[in-house]
């Protein structure tokens, strides 16, 4: 019955399912070994990895791997300065809450695709991954710079690392990171080239929404950073889906 429900999943046969499980376990252990995540983050990341790989196939996993590499590298850029600002990631890596805030939307979209087969859900999944890459890299690069940031709501100068602050360098590097995810997904055949602008645009729009939420509701203490990240990835996924249908 489960197989018939997920008839559109890439891993609809036992051999592919076994491959998805093996790759998921290896990915989760590797992410923990390089301290990209702690043990709870490793489990959460493994679940998201399985949903993406089993539901959408190797190209979705490749996009997820690209996100992990970009996040891992950008987190380590200017780490000492980030420590001084009090915004550096923990050395043991991201926890389950942080991982799911960035990956839950894309994983859920992949599961829905596996169930109903609509390619718009693939676009939604990659839009969410693109947003996660864009926002994370933009934040990490922006915080590593010694220059002030601009508050997205008022354009006033604020110290780098302030919620809602954006920098030119961070924005450019973030956009490049999001585009990288889209290029990987497009090269893997998840959607045609003519549609590749959709997840790229949705991902960038989600990053701007993340900054806006950071400058408003997060600064007032109404929502956590993880909550902002989750809302932004969901928003990117929804926008990507609406543009793709």
Backbone bond lengths (Angstrom), bond angles and torsions (degrees), N, CA, C in turn:
res aa  C-N    CA-C-N  psi(-1)  N-CA   C-N-CA  omega(-1)  CA-C   N-CA-C  phi
1 X - - - 1.457 - - 1.522 110.92 -
2 X 1.357 115.05 -42.64 1.461 119.54 178.89 1.515 110.69 -62.72
3 X 1.335 116.80 -40.16 1.464 120.33 179.17 1.523 111.28 -62.60
4 X 1.329 116.99 -38.71 1.459 119.32 -179.97 1.527 111.12 -70.33
5 X 1.342 116.48 -32.45 1.463 119.56 178.94 1.523 110.57 -68.00
6 X 1.334 116.53 -38.73 1.455 121.10 179.55 1.530 111.07 -102.36
7 X 1.326 115.32 42.25 1.462 120.44 -175.98 1.523 112.70 -62.56
8 X 1.330 118.15 -25.24 1.459 121.44 -178.07 1.527 112.62 -90.25
9 X 1.321 117.32 -2.84 1.462 120.74 -178.96 1.517 110.66 -66.60
10 X 1.320 116.24 146.39 1.467 120.77 176.77 1.522 110.11 -59.13
11 X 1.328 117.44 -37.80 1.469 121.72 -176.10 1.520 111.72 -94.84
12 X 1.336 117.02 44.32 1.459 120.70 -177.81 1.524 113.22 -74.58
13 X 1.348 118.08 -5.27 1.465 119.83 176.12 1.535 108.74 -119.42
14 X 1.331 118.65 158.23 1.474 122.38 -173.39 1.524 114.02 -58.75
15 X 1.328 117.79 -37.87 1.460 120.35 -177.88 1.534 110.98 -63.80
16 X 1.316 116.30 -46.44 1.464 119.50 179.43 1.524 111.30 -68.04
17 X 1.324 116.16 -35.68 1.457 119.53 178.26 1.529 110.54 -62.72
18 X 1.334 116.41 -42.05 1.464 120.57 178.34 1.533 110.42 -63.16
19 X 1.339 116.65 -39.44 1.452 120.36 177.61 1.528 111.08 -63.20
20 X 1.328 116.44 -42.97 1.462 120.68 179.87 1.525 110.98 -61.84
21 X 1.317 116.42 -40.72 1.467 120.39 179.37 1.517 110.41 -65.51
22 X 1.345 116.62 -45.73 1.460 120.43 -178.78 1.522 111.43 -62.81
23 X 1.321 116.98 -44.51 1.469 120.71 179.76 1.524 110.77 -64.93
24 X 1.327 116.69 -39.08 1.461 120.94 179.27 1.521 111.52 -61.15
25 X 1.320 116.86 -47.25 1.466 121.08 179.85 1.528 110.34 -61.82
26 X 1.338 116.72 -44.46 1.460 120.50 179.98 1.529 111.08 -63.47
27 X 1.332 116.82 -41.84 1.461 121.47 -179.73 1.524 110.59 -63.52
28 X 1.331 116.67 -45.44 1.461 120.77 -178.77 1.520 111.34 -63.38
29 X 1.316 117.42 -41.97 1.459 120.95 -179.93 1.531 111.43 -69.00
30 X 1.326 116.95 -38.81 1.458 120.21 178.64 1.530 110.75 -66.34
31 X 1.324 116.73 -42.35 1.464 120.39 178.88 1.519 110.72 -60.24
32 X 1.321 116.61 -37.90 1.467 120.38 177.44 1.526 110.93 -71.68
33 X 1.327 117.02 -39.21 1.462 120.89 -177.18 1.523 112.43 -62.49
34 X 1.334 117.17 -36.03 1.466 120.33 179.66 1.529 111.32 -91.45
35 X 1.318 117.47 8.24 1.459 124.52 177.04 1.533 112.84 60.66
36 X 1.326 113.99 34.40 1.448 117.23 171.31 1.515 110.74 -77.06
37 X 1.347 116.38 -25.52 1.461 123.10 179.22 1.523 109.06 -143.02
38 X 1.344 115.92 157.73 1.455 118.83 170.51 1.527 108.12 -85.89
39 X 1.342 117.79 -172.24 1.466 119.10 -175.00 1.530 112.08 -65.79
40 X 1.328 116.54 -37.61 1.469 117.66 177.97 1.529 110.46 -67.49
41 X 1.335 116.47 -38.09 1.457 120.49 176.99 1.518 111.80 -66.84
42 X 1.336 116.06 -32.61 1.459 120.32 177.95 1.524 110.81 -64.11
43 X 1.334 116.59 -42.42 1.465 120.70 178.69 1.528 110.41 -66.23
44 X 1.332 116.09 -46.23 1.469 119.88 -179.60 1.521 111.02 -63.79
45 X 1.325 116.29 -42.27 1.457 120.21 178.26 1.516 111.82 -65.16
46 X 1.335 116.25 -36.00 1.457 119.85 177.66 1.513 112.31 -64.44
47 X 1.321 116.63 -40.25 1.468 120.39 178.07 1.530 110.87 -64.20
48 X 1.337 115.94 -43.25 1.467 119.60 178.25 1.521 110.72 -65.40
49 X 1.321 116.24 -40.34 1.461 121.24 178.84 1.526 110.20 -60.99
50 X 1.323 116.69 -44.33 1.462 119.68 -179.20 1.521 111.26 -63.94
51 X 1.329 116.61 -42.20 1.459 119.75 179.48 1.525 111.03 -61.06
52 X 1.322 116.66 -42.95 1.462 120.75 -179.06 1.524 111.72 -70.37
53 X 1.328 116.93 -46.28 1.470 120.43 -177.15 1.528 110.07 -69.36
54 X 1.337 116.87 -50.47 1.463 120.05 -177.64 1.516 111.39 -66.45
55 X 1.319 116.93 -35.47 1.454 119.48 -176.55 1.510 114.37 -81.94
56 X 1.351 116.52 -42.51 1.466 120.09 -172.26 1.519 114.41 -117.50
57 X 1.322 118.25 -10.18 1.452 119.86 173.51 1.524 116.33 98.77
58 X 1.341 116.82 -176.35 1.466 122.34 -175.06 1.524 114.60 -57.92
59 X 1.329 118.45 -33.73 1.464 120.23 -179.12 1.523 110.92 -64.63
60 X 1.326 117.30 -38.57 1.458 120.86 177.18 1.530 110.39 -66.74
61 X 1.322 116.13 -39.28 1.467 119.53 175.98 1.521 110.79 -64.30
62 X 1.321 117.31 -40.09 1.466 120.65 178.26 1.524 110.67 -61.59
63 X 1.342 117.02 -40.46 1.457 120.87 177.45 1.524 110.88 -64.27
64 X 1.328 116.67 -40.71 1.463 121.00 177.16 1.525 110.38 -63.43
65 X 1.330 116.92 -42.37 1.460 120.57 177.41 1.519 110.81 -61.09
66 X 1.330 116.60 -41.68 1.456 120.56 176.61 1.515 111.38 -59.13
67 X 1.333 117.23 -43.00 1.453 121.40 177.72 1.527 110.79 -61.17
68 X 1.317 116.32 -44.90 1.468 119.76 -179.26 1.526 111.12 -61.67
69 X 1.319 117.22 -45.59 1.474 120.97 -178.83 1.525 110.36 -63.39
70 X 1.324 117.37 -46.29 1.459 121.03 -179.96 1.526 111.05 -62.20
71 X 1.326 116.44 -41.78 1.464 120.49 178.71 1.517 110.99 -65.15
72 X 1.321 116.58 -45.74 1.471 121.65 -178.50 1.522 111.04 -61.12
73 X 1.330 116.62 -44.38 1.463 120.33 -179.15 1.528 111.88 -68.29
74 X 1.330 116.76 -46.38 1.460 119.66 -176.68 1.523 111.82 -67.36
75 X 1.328 117.42 -30.94 1.461 120.72 178.07 1.520 111.18 -62.72
76 X 1.320 116.53 -31.16 1.457 120.92 -176.38 1.532 113.84 -90.85
77 X 1.306 117.01 -6.47 1.470 120.15 175.82 1.525 108.93 -74.49
78 X 1.336 116.52 125.44 1.459 120.77 178.89 1.518 113.65 61.17
79 X 1.322 117.42 36.45 1.465 120.56 -173.74 1.530 111.76 -60.90
80 X 1.323 117.49 -38.20 1.465 119.85 -178.40 1.523 111.03 -63.74
81 X 1.329 116.43 -42.20 1.457 119.36 178.43 1.523 110.48 -64.24
82 X 1.314 117.26 -39.66 1.458 120.14 178.67 1.532 110.96 -63.68
83 X 1.319 116.80 -34.42 1.456 120.00 175.66 1.518 110.67 -63.73
84 X 1.324 116.17 -41.15 1.466 120.38 178.94 1.526 111.01 -63.16
85 X 1.329 116.45 -35.62 1.457 121.17 179.40 1.524 112.24 -80.00
86 X 1.329 116.73 -14.24 1.456 120.84 -178.06 1.509 114.04 78.73
87 X 1.349 116.64 22.36 1.472 119.93 -177.62 1.531 112.06 -118.07
88 X 1.317 117.41 5.77 1.463 120.30 -177.47 1.523 111.35 -69.43
89 X 1.324 115.61 144.14 1.462 120.44 174.95 1.521 109.66 -65.23
90 X 1.319 116.31 149.77 1.454 120.73 175.60 1.520 109.70 -61.77
91 X 1.304 116.27 144.56 1.473 119.88 -177.25 1.517 112.52 -64.71
92 X 1.332 117.11 -24.46 1.464 119.07 178.43 1.514 112.65 -80.44
93 X 1.324 117.69 -5.49 1.454 121.34 174.38 1.521 113.23 102.13
94 X 1.323 115.84 178.40 1.465 122.12 -177.99 1.524 111.15 -73.69
95 X 1.326 115.38 145.57 1.464 119.68 179.86 1.531 110.75 -91.42
96 X 1.325 115.68 -179.04 1.466 120.64 -175.40 1.520 112.00 -60.93
97 X 1.333 117.09 -40.66 1.453 119.76 179.69 1.513 112.44 -61.26
98 X 1.323 116.76 -42.94 1.462 120.97 178.96 1.522 111.11 -66.35
99 X 1.328 116.35 -41.33 1.466 120.39 -179.65 1.522 111.00 -64.17
100 X 1.328 116.43 -48.40 1.468 119.80 -177.91 1.520 112.00 -67.57
101 X 1.328 117.36 -31.69 1.465 120.12 177.12 1.519 111.17 -59.25
102 X 1.327 116.31 -31.29 1.458 121.37 -178.61 1.519 113.90 -96.03
103 X 1.335 117.99 -24.98 1.468 120.18 -171.32 1.524 114.82 -114.90
104 X 1.317 118.49 -15.16 1.464 119.76 -175.01 1.525 112.10 -61.02
105 X 1.322 117.71 -41.03 1.469 120.56 -177.68 1.521 111.49 -64.11
106 X 1.324 117.36 -45.00 1.464 120.09 -179.55 1.524 110.94 -68.06
107 X 1.329 116.67 -38.37 1.464 119.84 179.04 1.524 110.85 -64.41
108 X 1.324 116.78 -42.80 1.466 120.25 179.52 1.523 110.98 -64.81
109 X 1.327 116.60 -40.24 1.474 120.02 178.70 1.520 110.73 -62.57
110 X 1.334 117.30 -37.64 1.463 120.99 178.49 1.525 110.62 -66.29
111 X 1.322 116.75 -38.21 1.465 120.71 178.29 1.531 110.35 -65.28
112 X 1.330 116.70 -42.68 1.472 120.10 178.63 1.528 110.16 -63.45
113 X 1.345 116.65 -40.91 1.465 119.33 176.39 1.520 110.66 -59.18
114 X 1.334 116.31 -43.82 1.466 119.99 -179.70 1.521 111.70 -60.39
115 X 1.336 115.83 -30.20 1.463 119.67 -177.42 1.521 112.96 -82.86
116 X 1.364 117.49 -38.32 1.470 118.60 -172.73 1.524 114.06 -117.44
117 X 1.336 117.66 -17.59 1.456 120.14 173.38 1.512 116.82 81.67
118 X 1.321 119.32 5.66 1.462 121.25 179.30 1.520 110.67 -75.29
119 X 1.337 117.35 124.09 1.464 119.95 -175.88 1.524 111.96 -65.60
120 X 1.337 117.99 -19.44 1.464 120.60 178.49 1.524 111.26 -60.62
121 X 1.333 116.29 -28.29 1.464 118.99 178.39 1.520 111.50 -73.58
122 X 1.336 117.46 -27.73 1.461 120.01 172.52 1.524 110.13 -65.83
123 X 1.321 116.27 -42.96 1.458 120.69 176.86 1.524 109.87 -60.69
124 X 1.322 116.66 -42.56 1.460 120.96 178.87 1.522 111.47 -61.17
125 X 1.338 116.13 -43.24 1.462 120.06 179.45 1.514 111.69 -61.50
126 X 1.331 117.06 -43.29 1.456 120.37 -179.12 1.527 112.22 -74.18
127 X 1.343 116.64 -29.02 1.466 119.90 174.65 1.525 110.03 -63.26
128 X 1.337 116.01 -41.30 1.460 120.30 178.86 1.528 111.06 -66.27
129 X 1.333 117.55 -41.50 1.459 120.49 176.73 1.523 111.25 -65.30
130 X 1.336 116.40 -39.72 1.460 120.56 177.93 1.521 110.80 -62.29
131 X 1.333 116.99 -41.67 1.468 120.63 177.90 1.514 111.03 -62.96
132 X 1.328 116.74 -43.37 1.459 120.41 -179.95 1.521 110.85 -60.53
133 X 1.330 116.51 -42.52 1.467 120.60 178.83 1.524 110.83 -67.26
134 X 1.331 116.84 -46.06 1.458 121.03 -178.39 1.517 111.18 -60.78
135 X 1.315 116.35 -48.50 1.460 120.23 -176.35 1.524 111.96 -68.27
136 X 1.331 116.58 -45.34 1.461 119.78 -177.18 1.517 111.17 -63.72
137 X 1.321 116.95 -49.31 1.466 120.19 -178.73 1.526 110.81 -65.21
138 X 1.336 117.05 -41.79 1.461 120.23 178.56 1.527 110.68 -58.88
139 X 1.325 116.88 -44.33 1.462 121.01 -179.52 1.523 111.51 -66.30
140 X 1.328 115.98 -47.00 1.458 119.70 -176.49 1.527 112.03 -65.99
141 X 1.314 117.53 -41.98 1.460 120.36 179.26 1.523 110.36 -70.27
142 X 1.330 116.79 -41.75 1.452 120.44 178.51 1.518 112.22 -60.45
143 X 1.318 117.54 -41.19 1.459 121.59 -179.79 1.519 112.64 -72.09
144 X 1.326 116.83 -21.02 1.461 119.89 -179.34 1.524 112.23 -81.35
145 X 1.332 117.62 -12.40 1.460 122.35 -177.40 1.519 110.64 -86.24
146 X 1.316 116.43 152.90 1.458 121.06 178.98 1.520 112.00 -88.60
147 X 1.328 116.47 -4.87 1.455 119.90 -179.41 1.528 110.58 -82.97
148 X 1.321 115.71 156.44 1.456 120.56 175.00 1.518 110.52 -71.48
149 X 1.318 114.74 161.74 1.463 121.01 176.92 1.531 108.87 -106.48
150 X 1.324 115.48 172.27 1.459 121.94 175.68 1.519 108.29 -112.48
151 X 1.341 115.48 129.96 1.459 119.41 176.98 1.520 108.47 -70.90
152 X 1.309 117.31 125.66 1.468 121.26 -170.78 1.527 112.66 -63.74
153 X 1.315 118.38 -26.01 1.458 120.56 -177.00 1.528 113.36 -83.69
154 X 1.332 117.81 -31.38 1.470 121.32 -175.96 1.519 113.25 -121.75
155 X 1.310 116.30 -13.54 1.470 123.87 -177.04 1.522 112.37 66.19
156 X 1.333 118.11 16.57 1.457 121.18 176.02 1.522 110.07 -77.97
157 X 1.349 115.94 151.46 1.452 120.13 177.18 1.526 110.35 -70.29
158 X 1.338 115.79 132.62 1.463 122.22 176.51 1.522 107.43 -136.45
159 X 1.326 119.05 156.83 1.464 120.76 177.56 1.522 111.26 -61.07
160 X 1.312 116.55 144.39 1.468 120.46 176.34 1.523 109.63 -57.85
161 X 1.312 116.70 137.40 1.452 121.48 -178.94 1.510 113.91 101.50
162 X 1.345 117.51 -11.34 1.460 120.95 177.94 1.534 109.37 -70.87
163 X 1.325 116.86 138.49 1.466 121.22 178.92 1.519 110.05 -56.72
164 X 1.335 116.43 127.72 1.448 121.05 179.40 1.514 114.45 89.35
165 X 1.325 116.85 -2.76 1.462 120.11 177.81 1.519 111.18 -83.28
166 X 1.324 116.78 138.93 1.463 120.85 177.96 1.526 109.26 -127.61
167 X 1.310 115.90 151.80 1.456 122.64 177.75 1.523 109.42 -126.28
168 X 1.319 115.72 156.72 1.465 119.44 178.90 1.517 110.64 -64.03
169 X 1.340 116.23 -47.31 1.470 119.52 -178.95 1.514 111.02 -61.37
170 X 1.330 116.49 -45.27 1.457 119.75 179.79 1.510 112.20 -61.91
171 X 1.327 116.37 -42.55 1.464 120.41 -179.51 1.522 111.34 -63.49
172 X 1.330 117.28 -43.73 1.464 120.98 -179.01 1.527 111.35 -66.25
173 X 1.323 116.63 -46.53 1.466 119.78 179.30 1.532 110.44 -65.78
174 X 1.329 116.39 -38.01 1.458 119.42 178.40 1.516 112.00 -63.65
175 X 1.338 116.30 -44.09 1.465 120.10 178.44 1.522 110.71 -61.26
176 X 1.331 116.47 -39.87 1.466 120.49 178.48 1.527 110.91 -64.61
177 X 1.336 116.76 -37.73 1.467 120.53 179.03 1.523 110.77 -66.16
178 X 1.328 116.71 -44.83 1.459 120.04 178.27 1.510 111.99 -62.21
179 X 1.321 115.74 -40.34 1.463 119.93 178.78 1.524 111.06 -65.75
180 X 1.316 116.83 -34.94 1.468 120.70 177.48 1.522 111.13 -59.97
181 X 1.331 116.26 -43.59 1.465 120.17 178.12 1.525 110.65 -60.50
182 X 1.331 116.33 -42.85 1.460 120.79 -179.43 1.529 110.95 -65.85
183 X 1.315 117.70 -40.62 1.462 121.47 178.67 1.532 110.45 -61.52
184 X 1.326 116.62 -43.02 1.468 120.22 178.68 1.534 110.39 -61.72
185 X 1.330 115.94 -45.65 1.469 120.04 -179.12 1.525 111.59 -65.23
186 X 1.328 116.09 -40.27 1.467 119.88 179.98 1.520 110.89 -67.24
187 X 1.336 116.21 -43.30 1.463 120.61 178.79 1.527 111.09 -62.06
188 X 1.333 116.11 -30.59 1.462 120.18 178.52 1.514 113.96 -81.53
189 X 1.335 116.98 -2.42 1.450 120.70 175.57 1.515 115.99 83.62
190 X 1.335 118.18 19.55 1.464 119.43 179.85 1.519 111.99 -69.78
191 X 1.324 116.58 -29.10 1.461 121.40 175.58 1.518 107.76 -157.50
192 X 1.328 118.43 157.54 1.469 120.95 -177.75 1.531 112.07 -67.77
193 X 1.320 115.34 159.06 1.459 121.18 -178.89 1.521 111.67 -57.34
194 X 1.341 116.23 -37.20 1.467 119.89 -177.05 1.527 112.41 -64.01
195 X 1.340 117.49 -17.46 1.462 120.89 178.75 1.522 112.57 -101.51
196 X 1.322 117.58 -1.11 1.460 120.07 -173.67 1.528 112.93 -65.63
197 X 1.338 116.90 -22.87 1.463 119.00 179.13 1.525 111.57 -66.64
198 X 1.326 116.60 -24.07 1.471 119.89 -174.29 1.533 111.80 -66.14
199 X 1.353 119.35 -55.80 1.464 117.60 179.24 1.529 112.49 -66.43
200 X 1.341 117.51 -29.89 1.465 119.70 177.51 1.531 110.27 -65.77
201 X 1.326 116.13 -46.16 1.462 120.91 179.18 1.523 110.96 -65.53
202 X 1.331 116.39 -45.48 1.463 120.26 -179.21 1.525 111.18 -63.28
203 X 1.330 116.65 -38.68 1.451 120.47 178.54 1.518 112.18 -63.98
204 X 1.328 116.90 -43.04 1.465 120.74 179.46 1.530 110.39 -67.97
205 X 1.327 116.47 -41.55 1.464 120.42 177.34 1.527 110.56 -61.32
206 X 1.324 116.36 -39.18 1.460 120.46 177.90 1.509 112.03 -63.65
207 X 1.331 117.09 -37.63 1.460 120.93 177.03 1.526 110.90 -62.88
208 X 1.333 117.01 -43.01 1.464 120.40 178.20 1.533 110.31 -64.01
209 X 1.335 116.30 -39.87 1.464 120.31 177.15 1.522 110.64 -62.89
210 X 1.322 116.48 -38.65 1.458 121.54 177.67 1.527 110.49 -59.68
211 X 1.335 116.08 -45.25 1.470 120.12 179.51 1.525 110.91 -64.78
212 X 1.330 116.38 -40.38 1.465 120.17 179.44 1.533 110.69 -63.61
213 X 1.314 117.03 -44.78 1.457 120.58 177.73 1.520 110.88 -63.84
214 X 1.339 115.77 -37.07 1.454 119.41 178.32 1.519 112.00 -64.09
215 X 1.334 115.76 -37.83 1.464 120.57 -178.16 1.518 112.77 -77.19
216 X 1.321 117.66 -15.37 1.470 120.67 -175.88 1.523 111.06 -114.16
217 X 1.312 116.86 -84.11 1.471 119.68 -172.78 1.528 113.20 -68.70
218 X 1.350 117.42 -35.43 1.464 118.19 -179.67 1.521 111.57 -70.17
219 X 1.319 117.84 -41.28 1.470 120.57 179.55 1.520 111.52 -64.39
220 X 1.319 117.39 -25.97 1.464 120.95 177.55 1.526 111.83 -85.59
221 X 1.323 116.52 -3.71 1.457 120.46 178.46 1.503 114.48 80.59
222 X 1.338 117.05 15.37 1.466 120.42 -177.91 1.524 112.30 -81.68
223 X 1.316 116.54 -19.05 1.465 121.21 -178.05 1.521 108.30 -151.24
224 X 1.314 116.21 149.10 1.462 120.76 -179.59 1.525 110.89 -83.45
225 X 1.328 115.24 169.57 1.462 119.76 176.47 1.522 111.15 -61.69
226 X 1.319 116.60 -37.80 1.462 119.73 178.05 1.526 110.86 -65.21
227 X 1.334 115.79 -37.98 1.456 119.24 177.05 1.512 112.13 -63.97
228 X 1.327 115.90 -40.44 1.464 120.78 177.24 1.520 110.50 -62.70
229 X 1.332 116.22 -44.78 1.467 120.12 -179.97 1.524 111.40 -61.77
230 X 1.319 116.25 -41.74 1.467 119.72 -179.95 1.520 110.77 -64.85
231 X 1.324 116.67 -46.11 1.469 120.14 179.76 1.524 111.23 -60.57
232 X 1.324 116.82 -37.88 1.467 120.66 -177.34 1.520 111.72 -70.99
233 X 1.335 117.49 -39.32 1.465 119.30 177.87 1.525 110.49 -69.03
234 X 1.333 116.84 -38.34 1.466 120.02 176.49 1.522 109.87 -63.54
235 X 1.331 116.58 -43.49 1.461 120.25 179.01 1.511 111.96 -60.63
236 X 1.345 116.82 -42.43 1.461 120.99 178.20 1.521 110.73 -63.48
237 X 1.346 117.04 -41.51 1.459 120.95 179.52 1.534 110.93 -63.67
238 X 1.322 115.71 -44.02 1.472 119.72 179.64 1.513 110.87 -63.35
239 X 1.336 117.27 -44.75 1.461 120.68 179.09 1.523 110.67 -62.78
240 X 1.329 116.88 -43.87 1.453 120.49 178.45 1.519 112.14 -60.47
241 X 1.328 115.27 -41.94 1.480 119.70 179.36 1.519 110.79 -64.08
242 X 1.321 117.50 -46.54 1.459 121.41 -177.32 1.520 111.91 -63.56
243 X 1.334 116.88 -35.93 1.457 120.34 179.43 1.530 112.57 -75.57
244 X 1.353 115.63 -21.29 1.456 119.80 -175.48 1.525 113.85 -93.31
245 X 1.321 117.29 -19.99 1.478 118.22 -176.25 1.539 110.40 -77.87
